[in-house]
């Protein structure tokens, strides 16, 4: 029997969509391109935050950019 957990390491399609939306917003705000080193750091931070249980877009955005 599978047990339900609030947060797992798995990122489902809806999570990927949300992360992409937040990532795109951050890049637009900062004037960064998607394939740069700064963008990669932001993406890694977003993914890590999401996996640690942060699911609110504003919080993800704020924590990812350090605001």
Long-range contacts (C-beta under 8 A, 24 or more apart in sequence): 6-53, 7-51, 7-52, 7-53, 7-55, 9-51, 11-47, 11-50, 11-51, 15-50, 15-55, 18-50, 18-55, 18-57, 18-60, 19-46, 19-47, 19-50, 19-60, 21-57, 22-46, 22-57, 22-60, 22-61, 22-64, 25-61, 26-61, 26-64, 26-65, 30-65
